[in-house]
Amino acid sequence: MSQQSDIYKIAIKLLPHVGDIVAKRLISYCGSLEAVFKEKEKFLAKIPGIGTVVASSIAGNTKKKEIFNIAEKEVEFNLKFGIHTVFFLDENYPRRLIHCEDSPVTIFTLGNLELNHQKVLCVVGTRKATIYGKDFCRKLMSDFKEMHLDVQIISGLAVGIDIAAHKAAIENNFNTIAVLAHGLDTIYPAFHRKYAKQIIENGGLLTEFLTNTTPDKQNFIKRNRIIAGLADAALVVESGLKGGALITADIANSYNRDVYAVPGRISDSSSLGTNYLIKTNRAALAESAYDIANFLGWETKSRTAPVQSSFFTDFEPDELTIAQQLEMQGDLTIDVLSLLCKMPVSKISATLLGMEFKGIVKCLPGKVFQLCVSLPKS
């Protein structure tokens, strides 16, 4: 991918009033990433959900030159240190993450990351991990290895359960990804730098944040949605009644991910959160790696959504185009389908409605569409 392309992928993150959802909508209606920066204010203001304030901040922005200068410096930094810029329309963007409406429009990675590993589990928990929680992490990974399950482990490099999960994954030769709440120019906490180097060798680091971004509290909350979105399921090992682990569990539930929690004694403060998740049916009770493997069906070769065996031979041309993209890419949002199929959002929406009536597709939470039939082979 060209440096110029990467500059645009970074620049869109710097536009004021433009978050990830709005950025994707802009790209969809404008037809390309570059077109967003070239469209007239009048056109931008007519895009649903954009309005005059956002349109003016893009088309009338007097600081565009400054934005592109920052983006250029970011590209230079990334090239120097081997950091990859991954855009949400790139082939190597995590397929699980693209199904999340608020997923980052651009992410940055460092290391040997497998962004579309077959089996992925995020493991999170309290920073005040006990021996019980750390031992569970070690036993979990060793049991996965004994079961010959190649599981990728996602966590956040924080003290406590996060780092215990990363270390146990490395000890058992599992690929592991640390999702950071800051740019890749630093490591937080600093004393985990040695573990970060090991993680890069056994997986990698991932962030949505540019360099010089400090690890502020709100960034950790944003980081948690990526941890949840990258995985097939979330496991909370230990947690109090408040904290990032419970936030991650809530986000995972909102993404229709399976959530599991390790039970503990009712008198242990570090188990209050996990027991609460189980008690309120926000998580299934998990006592071992075997429980998780059984829940997720990981004994089988793959876990795929059921597809009707019958063929539809009466596809309209637009329906076939959409169905082919869903077959190749997996579940997709309307905005992404619009870009891939090169059709206006209004046309995509109307066509998908007809396909729903025919049973060809179904709409999942977050306006994500899933193919429900097998396509005729040519």
N, C-alpha and C positions, 0 to 999 in steps of 0.2 A: 504494500500500500504506500502511496506517495506521501512525502512530507507535507505537501500542500493539503492533501485530504485529511491528514491527521490534525493539521492546524484548524480546519473547520470543525472537526469532531470535538476539539477542545474549546474552540471559541463559542460554540453554542451553549456550553456550560457556564460561560461568563456573562451571557446576556441577562440584564436585570429583569426581574419579574417572570423569568422563563425557567420553570422547573422541568423535571423529566417528562411528566405527562403532557404538559403544554408543548415541549420541544418535539415530542413524537407527533403530536397533532399538526404542528406547523410543517414539519417535514412531509407528512402525508398529504396535506393540502397544497403545499408548494411544489411537490413533485421530487424534490431532492434536498439534501442538506445545504448545498451551496445556494440554492434558490431562495432559501429563507432570508439570507443576508442581502439579496438583490431585489426582493419584491417591494412594491410600493406600499406605503402605509395604508392607503385606501383599501387595497385588496386584503391585506393582513387583518384589518379591523373587521372584515366580513366573515372571517373564519369563525365557526361556532366555538364559543368559550374563550376567545382571544380578547376582543374589545379594543377600544381606542388607546387605553393606557399601555398595554403590552405592545400593540402595533407601533405606537410612537416610540417606545423604548428600543425597538428594533430598527425600524426604518429611519427614525429621526434621531438616532443615537449619535451624538457628536464624539463619543469616545470609542467608536469602532476601531480606529487606528490603534488605540491603546489596548483594546481587547485582543486584536490580532498580534500585537507585539508580545503580550503576555503568553498567548498561545504558541507563538514561534519559540520563545524561550523554553516553554514546557517541552516542546518537541525536541529541541536541542538537548535538554537534560535527559529525556527519555532515550534518545539515541546514544548518548554517552554511556549510560548505565544499563543498556539492554532492556529497557522497559517497553512493553508492548501496549499500544493504544487499541482498544477493542470497542468498536461501535455496535449499537444494538442491531444493525442490519448486516453486520459482517457474518460470514459463515461460521466463524469460531466463537461467536458470542454464546454464552451458556444457554442451551435450549430451555432449561428449567426456568431460568431467570426471565427470559423474554416473555413468558406467559404471565408474569406479574406486571400489572398495569403501571405501577410506580417504580419499576426497575430502572436503574441508571441508564441514561442514554449512551454514556461512555464510561468504560472502566479501564483501569491500568493494572497490568500484571507484571510480575517479576519472578522468574524461575521456570521450572518444568511443569507447568500447570496442565492438568487434564480437565478442561472446562466442561466436558460432556461425558464424564465417567459413568459407567453403567450403574453402579450402586453408590449412593452418596448419603451420608448421615451427618447432620450437624449436631455437635455435642456442646452444650452450654451449661453454665451453672454459676454458683456464687464465687466471689473472689476470696471468701473465707472458707475455702475447702477444708474438709476434715480428712483424716486418714481413711475413713470409710469411703468418701467420695473418690479420692485419688486411687485407692485400691480397686474400686469398681471400674474406673477407666482402664486400668492395666488389665484387669480380668476380661473386660469387654473386648479389647483388642486382641488379646491372646486367644480368646475363644473364637473370634472371627477367623483368625489365622488357622486355628485347629479345624475349623469347618471348611477351610479352603475357600473362603469368601473374600474377594478382593474389594474391600470397602474403602471409599475415599472419605476422609474425615474433615469436616469444616468446623472451624471455631474462630475465636477472635484475638488470640495471643495475649489475653489478659491474665493476670495472676489468678491462681485458684484452679477451677475446673478446666478452663480454657487451655492453659498451658499443660495441665496434666493429660488432657486428651491429645494434644499435639505430640507430646513426648512419647506417650504410649503408642501412638500411630507410627512414629518414626522407629521406635524399638521393634515393631513388628513389620517393618518395611511396607507400610501403607502410605499411599499418596495422601498428603494433607495440605489444606489451603488455610492460611490465616487471613482473615478479612480485617482490614485496618480502618481506624476512624480518623486517619490523617493521611498526608501524602507519603510517597515512597522515598522521600529525602530524609526520613527519620524513622526511628523505631520507638514505640511507647508500649510498655515501660522500657527504659533504656537498658535495664539489666536483663532483658529478654533478647538482647541483640544476638547472643550466641545461639539461642534457639531459633531465631529468625534465619540465621545462616543455614542451620540444619534443615529447616522447613523448605528453604529455597532449593536445597539439594534433593529433597524428597517430595516436592510439590511446588509451592510458591506462595507469594504474597499477592493480595488483590485489594484494590481500593477504588473508590469513585472520586477521591479527593485529589486536588492538585498539590504540588509542592508548596511549602510554606503554610500549609493548613495545620493549625494546632488541634490537638485532641480534645476539643471542647465537649461538654456533656451532650449537647444536641447531636453531635457527630456520631456518638456511640449509638444513639437511638436510630439514626439513619443507617448506620453500619449493620444493625441487627436485622433489617429487612433483607439485606443481601445474604447474610448468613442463612436465614430461613428460606429464601428463594432459591438458593443454589442446591438445596438438598431434597431428597425424596421424603425425608422425615426429620423431625427434631427430637432430640433426647435431652431432657433436663435431669442432670444427675443430682445436684443439690441446689437449693435456693431458699432464701428467706421469703417473706410474704410480699416484699417489694424488690425490684431490681431488674436489670437487663435481661436475665434469663426468662422471667415471666413475660416480659415484653416480646421477646423472641418467640416464645410459645404462642402468644396471642396472634402475632403476625403470621406464624406458620399455620395456625388454624384458619386465618383469613385467606390464606393462599391454598386452602384445601390440602395441606400437607398433614400426614399423620404426626401426632405428637405423643411422646412417651415420657413417663416420669419414673424415677427410681424412688420407691417408698423408703421411709425412714422412721425412726422412733418419734412418737408424738411429742416427746419432751425435748427433742433436738431442734434448735433454732434453724439449723441449716437444712432441715427437712420440712419445715413448715410450708414452704412454697410448693414443693413437689407433692406433698400429701394433699394440699389444697387443690392442685391441678387434677389429681386423681378423684378426689371427693366430689368435685364440681363437674366431672366428666369433660374436663378440658384436655385431659391426657389419659392414655391407657397405661395401666401399671406394667412396668417392665422390670423384671428381676435379673435378666441375663441377655447375652447376645442371641441366645436361642429364641427368646421371646420376640425380639426385634426381627430376626430372620423369618420367623413364622408369620408375624403380622404382615410383613412386606412381601412375602412369597419369594424370598431370595434363594430358596432351594431350587427353584426353577431357573431355566436359562435366562428368561427375561420376564419383566412384568409389563404387559402391554394392555391397553384398553381393548375390550371385546369389539370386534368389527363384524358386521353382518357379512355373511358369505355370498349373498345374492348380489348380482351385478345390476347396475342401473345403465340401461342402454339408451335412455332418452334424455341424456344431458343436453342442456342448452350450451352453446359455446362458452358463455361467461361462467356458467356453473362448472363446466369441465376445467376451465382455467383455475378457478378457485379451489376445486377439489384436488387438482394436481399439486398445487402449492401446499395444501394441508397434508397430503400424502407424503410429500418430500420433506417438509419442514416440521411437521407435527402441529399441535394446537397453536393458533395464532389469533391476535387481536385484529379488529377491523382496520386499524391504522396501518399495521404491518402488511396485511393482505392488500390494502390499497396500493402500497408501494411496490410490493412484489408482483402484483397482477397488472400494475400500471392502469388502474381504473380509479375514477373519483370515489370518494368515500360514500357519497349518496348512492351511487350505482352498486357498489359493493354491498351496502346495507340492504338495499331492496332485493338484490339477488340472493343474499344469505337468508332473508326472510322466506323467500320461495323455497330455498333448499331445506329450511327447517320443516316446512309443511310437508315436503316430500320425504322427510326422514333421512336426508343425505348428510346433514350436519346437525349438531346440537350446540346450544349456547351454554357455556360454563360460566361460573361466577367471574366477574371482572370483564365481561363482554369478550371472552375468549371462545373461539369456535373450534370444534373437534369434528373430524370426519367420521361418519358412522357406517360407511359402506366400503366395499372393495371396488376399485376402479377396473373397468374392462381393460384387458391387456391388448395392446396393438399387435 
